Amino acid sequence: MRPDPPEPAAEAPNVPEFTSRELHERLDGVLGKGVTGTVYSLRGYPNLAVKEIQLSGLGRISVDAIRLELATISNLSHPGILRYYQIVEDEGLIYIVTDRHDKTLERFLTEHRRRKSPVSVAVTLSIVRQVTAALAYFHGVSDAGAERPVRCDLRPANILVSGDGEHFIIADLGLYRDALWSESTFAGTAGYVAPETLLRNEASPASDVWGLGVILYELATLRRPDFLGDREPAEVFVDGWRPYLSAVADDFIKSILEKIFVLDPAERPTARELSEMLAIFDIPISELGHRYMALEGRCSSLETALNSANARIALLEEEIKAKADRIAILETVPEERSTKIASLEEALETRTAMVDVPEQELIPKSARLSALEDQCKEHLAMIKALENKFAQFGGELSEAEFSFLRLIHATRTNDTETVRLLLEERVHAGQRDEQGMTALMHAAQQGHTGPVELLVEKEKGIKDKSGWTALMHAAYNNHPEVVEILSPHEHGKRNNNNQTALMMAAERGHAEVASLLVPYEKGLKNSRDRTALMIAAEEGSFEAVRALVEHEKGLKDKQNHTALYYALKNGHLEIAKTIMPHDDPTDKDGITALMRAAIRGDAEMVELLIPIQKGQKDNNGHTAFMHALKNKHADIAALLREHEASSWTPLMHAAAAGDIEAVKMHLSDKDKKNSDGETALIIAARAGHKDIVELLDPIDEDGVTALMRAAERNDLATARALLPLQGGMNMTGRVKIAGWNIINGTALMVAALKGHTEIARLLVEKEGGMSDSNGWTALMVAAKRGHPDCVKLLLEKEGGMSDSGRWTALMRAAQEGHPDCVELLLEKEGGMSTSGGWTALMSAAQNGHTEIVGLLVEKERDINRSKLLNIAREKGNKEIIAILSES
């Protein structure tokens, strides 16, 4: 999709006038159904569609309103608004002939969500720019006349996409929504409805702008904003509410959404203002360069002017201070003069009383008194003038207000010394600005530790209009040093949206801040019942998750979801892998989270876990797919099949499901293997279906089982699967294997006979110590056949046992001449003899095994010594005789 497609021409194509009968005859397939009607294709006119509106059940007033509104909308003409070519009314139905578009913005978003493919910023802005232009036109004509519509039903399902995917058209303006909508259908689209509509059922063009903002958020994040969660609108949309937009990566889009998502409709930008704002992205690069240069020059001029104004403010502040000092001095003058006048009056009275002074002598003193009074009046007038001049400099600010502004300025500029001086001058702490913010909050917001340390004791715990504390401002803006100072004083508090400082840090991915706050605020939940860890997992904040997971692992919300669920739900697989060992670990039996979800039939969780745990097997070799089949969750098995059983034959599926009739139909495939090298026999055995195992590899007339056959051919995988079902069984007859007759033998004896050590290792726990009808054990068989690895493996379980003739494994090894086996058996079985006194040493001497005689002589030379020497002499082996004679 090109980011800036040209708008199509608005001229109407050559569309014929249809009668109601012609429309009935040409109505074809259903293209879509909505709240306001059903849309059909029109046979013979591939570029047109017909919308059918049912009027039955509506009152006369509603029907008249619909007619009026349709007449109004048919006069609209804009490339971004669906054109109504003809409106036909017939027996309780209204038909509207329009252009045909088979795709909606809702489907466009769904496709991107399925592919987990973000919509580019350029395409997002192109879509919103087109919709905004249409909306601006719509609002413009709405304002032009009282009979025009004033609002529309703006949501992705009602925005059509052209065949080339370049143009986006508003389709359903919601003109007759009040007449046709029910409470349930309105609830389904509440996510796009503005607060004033939800709270007071008020609607205006600004309400449409809110819906446009929701669409922009969806395009930017592939998620619809959930401002309400599980709460009522009146609980959420309170004074000070503001949205959290951390999921929006692009700063320009975020700035637009911040302007749109405000509670007061009057404060939202109009569609036309938004259109002009978005038009910036249509400006060619060369033009943007010129504009940039012009703006840079203007910014430079404004910066110079600002610096000059700041300098002048500083001079005025100094002059005001000097004037204030002078006023203070002058205020003392009238008091001094008044005191002096009082003294003079007292003196005059005294003199009058004491002396009869001639009248002509008193006249000068009276004149002096009048002069002093006049001088006092002049001083008072001067004070008044200075006060008036001070008021001119100070404007309407009181001294306290002016001092507060100086304090705010000092905290924001990190002027710690000024903050200290102002506090020493007893500036009233706890004052707030228009946003309800204190000086401490401003310092925390900027990350200035010095002012924070000075103010924390005086202003801790205060909240602004949004319910934010200074700690929240520090956490939101990622100032860990400030958070460390404020945490002990303000932890655990919540803002108007029921969020804590830790939740804010988690949402914004501030890992260090989160690690500082988690000891204080771990385990707390917001209005949506989510912890900070869940929020971090949902937002994809990897480092924040690492900081939080040990403290909040395993916690669940009201829907029984953990942080793992939110990581998976939002496609954050690496985060999911980090959380999984804590929230849903693989247990000692090898059962994974995916397997548990399959066992309990949790389809959503299975779908989420497939990407990171598919194909894994538990200690018994079972996959999640097999667990789903075993627990009869066919829907779960269907989800897992392509990931864990794509190479399975129909026989394998039937074997896993225990469907014996289906197994019988596909027996010809019993030797086939899947991509894991497994046969249907293995799958049936793992699933515990004895009847299907018997059907696939039956026990023969001598009692030879499938497990025994697997042991004979050294098929470890099959033997492992069959062991729980057939381990510990004996043959029922005589069987010849590798030239050896085994009577009532076991699978372990077969493995020992063939020297299959790994099979013997698998079977020894279950069959070790068992013997055949002659008392032979697997160890004796292995010793006679000369398989030292098997002898070593079986020795602990079967060493020291003897057959029905009291022969041991050592005697068999000595008889057959296997010195390595003799060495292994000597310690445990050396010195044992038959009921007739026969020993392993005699067997070795009789059969001329000189090396073995040398191994055994020390331990067995004194057992029936005379018989031993006679055997050696009879055989005439001088070397053996010499060994025995020397000993």
N, C-alpha and C positions, 0 to 999 in steps of 0.2 A: 504494500500500500504506500503510495506517495503521500508525504505529510501534508501537502498543500494543493489539493486538486482544485481545478477551476469549477465554479458552480455551473450546473447544467442550465440550459435555457428554460425559462419559465413558460414559454408558449405551449399551449395545449396541442397535442397531436390531433389528428383527424379522427375523432371518436364519434361513431354513429349514435343516433337517438334510438334507444331500445323501448319496446313496449313491455309491459309486465309479462305478457305471454312469451315474447322472445327471450326474456331473461330466464323464465322458468325452463324453457327448452334448452338453453345453453349452459345452465348451471352444471358444473363438473365437480371435480374433486375438492374436498375440504382442504384449504390451505392453513387454516388456523381457527381456533375458538377463543373468545375472550369474554370479558364481563359484559361488553356491550353488544355482542353478536357473533355470528359465524361468517368467515370469509371463504368464498368459493372461487375457483378458477372459472374462466369463461371460455367454453368450447369455441374454437375458431378465432379467438383473440388472445394469443399467448401473452400479450403485454398488459392485459387488463384483468381486474379482479372485481368481484361483487361482494359487498358486505350486506348481510341480512340481519335486520333488527326486528325482534318480536315486540309487538305493542300490546299483545293480549295480557290482561292482568293489570295494566296500568290505568290510572285514573285519567279523566279528561284533561285536567290541568297539566299533568306530566306529559301527556301526548302532545298537547299544544306547545309546551315548552320545547320538546324535542323537535317539532316541526319548525319552530322559530329559529332555534339554534342551528339546525341543518341548513336552513335558508341563508343564515348568516355566514356559515363556514364555507358554503359553496362559492361565495364571492371572494374568498381569500386567494391570493396568488403570490406564492413565494416558493423558490426551488427547495427550501427545507421543510415545507409543509405539504402533506399528501393532498393532491388535487382531487376534489369531488366533481366529476364531470356531469353526473346525472343522478337525480334522486327520484325514485319511483315508489309510490305507495299503492299497496294492493291487499285488501282484505286482512287487515291487522298486521301487515308486514311492510317494512320499508326496505327498499333495495338501494344501495349506493354504489355507483360505478366509479372505480378509482384505478390508478396505476397499480401494476402488480409487482410486488417485491417478495421474494421467498425467504429472505433472511432478516433476522432482527439483531439488534445490538446485544440482546440477552444471549442469543446463540453465539455471537461473536465472543462474548466474555466467557461463555462456557467452554468453547474450544480452547481458548488460552489457558483456562484453569486446568483442563485435562492434560494439556501439554506442559503445564507448569512453565509457560512462556510469557514473560511480562510484556505488556503493551508498551511500545516505545513512547518516550515523551512527545516526540514529534507527531506520532499518530494520535496519541491522546489529545493533544492540543488541537489537531485538525478536526477531530470528531466534535469536541466541545465547542470549538469555534463555529462550526456549521450549525449545531443545535442552538447555540446562543444567538446567532444571527436570526434564525427562524423565530426563536422565542421573543427577541426584541421586536421583530416585525409584528408578531402576534399581539404583544402587549401594546404596541403602538396603535393598531387598529382597535384594540379593546378600549383604549382611552379616547378614541375618536368619536364614539357614540355609545349611548347608554345601552343599546340593544346588542352591542358586541360582547363576545365572551370575555371573561376576565381571568380565567385560569385554565390550566390544562393538566392532564394526567401524565406527568412526565416520569417515565421509568424505562429501563432498557427494553422491556417487552413491547413498548409502544414506539420505539425508534427503529425504522426500517433501514436496511442497508441495500444499496444498489447492487446490480449484478456484478459490476466490476470492483465492488468493495471500496469505492472511493467516496461515495456520497451517502449522507445520513439524513433521513427524513422523519419528522414527527408525524405519527400516523393517527393516534387517537387523542384528540384534544380534551377528552373528558367532559364534553359539553353537556351530556345528558347523564352524568355520573349519579347525581342525586336521585334520578328516576330509576336507573337500572342497577345501581350497585346495592348489594346486600352488606350486612355487617361483617359476614365472614369473608367476603371478597375484599372488603376494605382492610380487614385485619391482615390479609396476606400481602398487602403492599404498604403497610404502615411504615416500613423502613424508609420510604421516600417522602413521607408526609411531614410537613413543617410543624414545629412545636405549637404554634398558635392554632393550628387546625386540630391537633391532638388535644390541646388543653381547652380551647374555647370554641371549636368548630368554626373558626374564622379562616378565610382564605383570601389571598390577594396575589398580585403578580410576584410579590416578594416570596410567597409560598412556593411558586414555581421555581424561583431561583434556588431555594433550599433543595428541592428535588434535583436540580441540575448539579448542585454541589455533591450530592450523594453519588450521582452517576460519575462525576469527575473523580471522586475518591475510589470508586470501584475500578475505573480504568487505570488509576495509578497504582493500586495495590492488589487488584483481582479479588478484593473482599469488600462486602458491604459494611459500612460502619454500624456498629451495634451500640448506639448511645444509651438505650434503655436497659439492655440486659434483661433481667427478670423483674425489673421494677416498673412502677407506673410512671407516666410522663410527669405528673405533678411532683413526684419524688426526685426526679432527675433535673428537669428544666426549672431551676431556681435561680435567684439572683446570684450573679458571680459565676454561673456555669460557663465553661469553655471546653472545646473539644481537645482531645489529645491526638495529635496527628503524626506521631513518631514513625508510623508505618509508611508515610509519604516521603519518598527519598528526594524528590525534586523540590528545591526551595521555592521556585516560582509558583508551582502548583500548590504548595503548602501555603504560600502567602495569599493566593486566591481563596483557598478553602477557609482560612482564618477570617477573611472578610465576609464570606457567605454564612458560615456557621455561627451566627450570633442570634440571640433570642429575640431582640427587638427587630421586627420586619423593616422598620424605617431605617435602620442602620445598615441593612444589606445593600450591596450595590444593585442597581437595576440591570436588567438584561442588556440594555444598550451600553451602560457603563462597562459591563463585563466584555461585551463585544469589542469595544474600543480598546480595552486592556489587552485582550487576546490578539487584536490586530497587529500588535507590535511584532509578533512572530511572523507576520507576513511581509515585513519590510525587508527588501534586499540587503545583502551584506554590505554593499557599497554605501547605501543610504544610512545603514546603521553606523558605519564608520564616521560619516559626516556628523550624524547626530551625537555620536559619542564625543567627538572633538568639541562640538558646541556645548554639550553638557559639562564636559571637563572644564571648559573656560568659565562657564557659569558657576560651577562648584568652587572654582578657585576664587572667583569674585566674592561669592557668598562666604567662603572661609575667611577671606581678608576682612570683610565687613563684620563677621562674627568676632574675630579677634579684636577688631577695633571696639566693638560694642562691649566686649568683656573687659577691655582696658578701661573704657569709660565707666563701666559699672564699678570697677575696683576703685577708681578715683572718687566716684560719688560716695562709695561706702566710707572712704577715708574722710571726705568732707563732712558727711553726716555724723561720723564719730566725733570730729573736731567740734562741729556745731553743738552736738549734744553735751560735750564737756563744757563748752562756753555757757550754754544755757544753765547747766548745773551751778556754775560759778555765779552767774548773774542772779539766779534765784535766791542766793544768800544776801545779795545787796539790799533788797527792800527790807529784809528782816533786820539787818544792821542799822539801816536808816531809821526804821520804825522805833527800834530800841533807843537810838540816839534822840529822836524826837520826844519819846516818852520821858527820857531823862531831863531834857530841856524844859518840858512842861512842868515836871515835878519841881525842878529848880526854880522856875518862874513863880510858881505858887508859893513856894517857901519864902522867896524874897518878898513877895507881895505881903505876906503875912507878917514878916519880921520888920519890914521897913516901909514907911510910907513914902514911896518913890514918886517923884513928880511924873505926871502923865507924859511929858515930853521925853523923858528918859526911856519909857517903855515902848515907844513907837518903833525905834530901830530893832529892838528884839522881836517884836511882832512881825516886822517885815522879814527878818531872818527866818522865822518859823515858817512863814508862807513860802519862802524860797525853797526851804528844805522839802516842804510838801510837794511843790511843783516838780522838784528834782526826782522824788520818789515816783510820781506819776509818769515821768518820762522813762524811768527804768522799767516800770511795769509795761508800758507800751512797747518798749524794745523787746522785752521777754515775749510778749504776745506775737510780735512780728517774727521773731526767731522760731517760735512754735509753729506759726503758719508756714514758714519756709521749710521747716523740717517735715511738716505734713506733705508739702509738695514733693519732696524727695522720696518720702516713704510711701506715697500713694495711699491706697486704702489698707495696707498691711499694718497690723498691730506689731508692737515690738516683739511679742512672743512668736507671732507668725513669721516675722522676718528672721528671727533667730533659728526657728525650725527649718526654714529654707536653707539657711547657711549650714545647718547640721546635715541636711540631706546632701547638699553639694559636697560637703567635706567627706561624707561616707562614700559617695560615688566616685570621688577622685582620689580616694585612699589618703586623705589628709588627716592622719591620725592625731597630730598635734592640735589642729583646730578642733577636732572632735573633743579632745581632752579639755581644751580651754572652755569650749561652750558648755560642757558638762559641769566644769568647775564654777561657771557663771550661773549655775542652777537653771539651765535650759530645761524645760519640762519634758521629761522622757515619756515615750508612749504615744506621742502625737502621730497622726496619720495623714497621708496625702489623699488625693481624690480616689485612688484605688484601694485605700485602706492600708497602705503600706507604711511601716515604720522605718526609722533610720536604720535599725538593725537589719530589716529585710533588704533594704537597698544595698547595704554593705555585704550581706550574704549573697545576694544576687550577683554582685560584681566579684566576689571571691576575695574581699579585702579583710584579712585576718585581724589587723590592728584595730580598726574600728569595731569589728565584731567582738573582740575581747573586752573593749571598753563598754560596749552597750548591752552585752548579753544578760548581765544581772538585772539591768533596769527594764529591759523590754522583752525578755523571754516569755514564750507562751502565747503571745498576741497573734491573732490571725487577720489577714486582709479580707477584702470583700468576697474573694473566691474560697476563703477558708484555708489559705496557705499560710504556713508558718515560715519563719526565716530559714529553718532547717530544710523545708521543702524547696524553697528558692535555691538554696545552695546545692541540694541534691539534683534538682532538675538541670541546673547549669554546670554540674560536674566540677564542684570545688571541694575536693576531699579534705583539705586543711580546715576549711570552715565547718564542714560536716563533723569533723572530729571534735571541734570546740562545742558545737551546738547539740550534738546527739544526747549527751547526758541530761540536757535541760528540756528538749522538745520532742523526744522520741515518743512514738505511739499515737500521735495526734493524726486526725484525718481531715481532709479538705471537704468541700461541699459535694464532691463526687465520690466520697468515701475512700479516697486513696491516701496511702501513707507515703512518707518520703522514700522508703525502701522500694515501694511499687513504682514510683516515678523513676528512680535510678535504674531499676530493672527494665522498665519500658524503653528507656533511652540508651540502654547498654553501657551504663557507667559502672564498670566492674569494681573499681577501687572504692567508689562511694558505697556500692552495695555491700562490699565486704566489711565496711565500717559500721553500717547500719544493721546488718543482719543479726548481730547479737542482741540488739534492742527490739527489733520488730519482726523477727522470724515467726512464721506461722499465721500471721494476720491475713485476712481475706478482704477483698473489695466487694462491692455490691453485686458483682457477678460470681461471687464465691470463689475467686481465684487468688492464689498466693503470688508473691513476687516471682517465685521460680516459674510458675505457670505463665506469667506475663512475659518473662524473659525468653522462655521457650517458644511462646507464640510469636514473639517479635523477632526471633532469630539472633538474640544477643548471646553469642557463644561464651565470651569471657564472663558475662554476668551470670550465666548458668553455672559455670564452673565455681564461681564465688558462692552461689546459693545452694547448690545441689546437696551438699552434706547436711545443711540445716533444715531443708524443707522437703527432702525426699520422701516419697510414699504418700504425701498428703493428697486428698481427693476433693473434688468439688461436689455439688449436689447431684450432678449427672454421673458421679463415680469415675470421673476422668482425672488422670494424673498429669503432671507436666510432660511426661512422655507422650501422651495423647496429643497435646497441643503442639509439640515439636513435630510430630509426624503429620498432623493435620495440615500444618502450614509448610510442609516440604523441607523442613530443616533436619536432614538426615544425620549430619555430623553431630548436631546437638542431641538428637535422639540416641545416637550411639553412646554419647557421654552420660546421658541420664539413665539409660537402660540398666546398667549394673546396679543402680540404686533403686529405681522404681519397679523394675520387673526383671530381675536377674534370672539367668539360667540356673536351675537347681542342681543338686547332686546327682540326679538321674539324667541330666542332660536335657531336661524339658525346658524349652525356650519360651519366651513371651508369645511368639507366634503360635507355638503348639498349644499353649494354655488358651489362647483366644479361639483356636480351632476346636479345642475340647469343649469349651463352654458355648460355642456357636456364635461368637461375637464377630459378625461379618465386617463391620466397620473397622474394628481393630485389626482384623486379619488383613484387610486391604491396605491398611496403613503400614503394617509391619512387613509385608511381603518384600519390599525393596531391600531391606537390610538383614532379613533372617531366612529368606527362602532357601530351600535345599538342605538346611541343616538337619542332622539326625540326632536322636537321643541315644542313650547308652544301649538301647535295644535295637537301634537301627531304624527307628520309626521317624518319618517326617511328619510335618504338620498335616499334610494331605492325608496320610494314613490315619492320623488321630481323628481327623474330621470324618473319614469313612467309618472308623471304628465306633464313633459316637453318633453315627447316622445323621450327620449334618451335610446333607447333599448340596445345599447352597454354598457352604464353605468349601467343600471339596471341589465344586465347580470353579470357585475363585482360584484355588491353589493348583488346579490341574495343569494349566499351561506352564506354571513355574516349577512344579515338582514332579509332574507325571506326564509331560508332553510326549515322552517316548514309550509310554505304556501301551500295551496291546489290549484289546477288549477282554482277553482272558485275564490279564493282570487286574483290570478294574473289577471284574467279576470275582476274582480270588480275594481281593482286598475287601470287597463289600459282602462276601459270604454268600454270593448268589450261585448256588450249586447248579441250577438249571442252565444259567448262562455259561458256567464253566464247562459243562458237558458239551455245549455247542461249539466251544473254541479249543477243545483239547489238542488239536493239531498244532497249536502255537505254544505248547508247554515248554519247548526247549529254547524259545526265543528269549532274548535278554533286553532289558531297557538300557538307557544310557549309563546307569550305575552298575551294570553287569548283573542285575537281579532278574531271576525268573519268577514266573507266577507262583512256583512252589515256595520260594523264599517269602514272597509277599503274603501268601496265605498262612504260612507258618508264623510270621511275625504278627499277623492279625489274630492268631489263635484259632483258626478254622480247621480243626482236626479232620472233619469230614472231607474238606476240599484237598487237604494234604494227602489223605488216603486215596482220593480219586486221582490226583496227579502223580503220586509215587507210592503205590500200595505196598503193604507188608506182604511178603511172599509166603509160600507154604512152609518154609523153614523158620519163619519168624524174623527174617532179615528186614529191618526197617529202612526207611529213607535216610535216617541218620547214619546207620551202619554203612550204607552205600556211599554217602557223602564222605565218611571217614576213610573208606577204602580208596576213593579217588582224590583224597586230600582237598576237598571242596570246603574250605573254611567258612565262607559266607553262608552256604546252605546249612552246614553243621551248626553254626551259631543260631540260625533262625529256628532250626528243628529241635535244638537241645531242650527248651522248656516243654515241648510236647512229647518227645520220645527218649529223652535221657533216662538212663537207669533200667532200660528194657533188656532182656536176654533173648537170644535166639531160642527157637523151640526144637531145632534139629541140628544135624551135622552139616557143616558148610566148609567147603574147601576153598581157601583163599591163599593165593601165592604158594601153592603146593603144601599148604598146612591145613590140617583138619581141625576145625574149631567146633566143639559141641556145646551148645547153649552159651555161646560167647556173647560179649558185649561190644558196643561200638568202640570203647576204649581199647579193648584187646585187638580189634581190627587195626586201629591207628598204631598201636605198639608193634604189631606184626609187620606193618608196612614202614615203620620208622617215621611216621608223620607227627613230628614233635608238637607243632602248633595245634593240631587237632587234639592231641593227647592233653596238652595244656588246658584247652577249652573244656575237655570232658572229665578231667581228673577229680574235680570237686564233686561232681555228681555220681561218677562211677568208680572212683578210686576205692580199692578194697573188695570189689566184687570178683567172683571167681566163676569158672565154668563148671561143668558136671564132674570134671576130674580134679577140681580144686586149683586149677591153674589161674594165676592172676596175670594182669597186663604186664607187670614187672617181670615175671618169669618169661613171658613171651618175648619181651624186648631183650632180656638178657640172653636167651637162647639164640635170637636172631642177630645179636650183636649190634644193638642201637644204643650207644652210650648216652646220647642226649635224652632219649626217652627214659633210660634207666635212672639217670640223675633226677629227672622230673618226677618219676613215680616212687622213688626210694622212700621218701618221707611217709607216704600213705601206705605203701605195701611192703616195705622192707621188713624182713623177719618172718614173713608168712611162708607157709609150706603147703604143698599140694597133698592129695590123698595118700601119696606114698612117702610123705615127709620130706620130699625134695624141695630145696630152696632155689631162689633165683641165682644165688652164687654158685650152686652146684651145676645149674644148667649152663652158666657162662663158662665155668671151668671145663665142663665136659666138651663144649663146642670150641674152646680155645679163643676166648675174647678177653685178652688181658686188660683192656681199658675198662670193660664192664666189671671184671673181677676187682680191680682197684677201687672202683666206686662202691661195690657191695661188701668188701672185706670187713670194714669196721663194724657194720651192723649185723652181718650174717656169718662172719668168720667164726669157726668153732662149733657150728651147728652140725648135727648129724641125723641120719635117718634112724628109724627104729632098729635097723640091722647094723647100725654103727658106721654107715657109709658117710664119707665127708667129701667136701669139694676138692680137697687135696688128693684124695684117692681117684676122683674122676679125672683130674689133671694128669696124674701119674699113669693111670690106665690108658689114657689117650695120647701120651707122649708129649704133653705141652710143657716143655722144660721151663719156659719163662713163667708160666702161671704157677708151676711147682715152687719156683723161687719166691714168688709173691706170697704163697700160702703156707710155706713150711714152718715159719716161725710161730704162726698162730695155731696150726693144726697138727704139728709133727708128733705130739704126744697122745693123740687120740687114736687108740687101737694101732699102736706103732708096729707091732709084729705083722699085722695084716697089711699095713701100708708097704712094708719092706717086701713082703711076699709078692704084692701086686707089681712092684717095680722090677723085681727079679724075673717074674714071669714074662714081662714085656722086654726084658733084656736091654733097657735103655741105661747104658753105663753112666751117662751124665746125670740122669735123674737119681740113679742109685748113689752116685757120689755125693749129690746134694743132700740126700736123705741120711747117708751114713755119716757125713761130717757133722750134721746137726745132732 
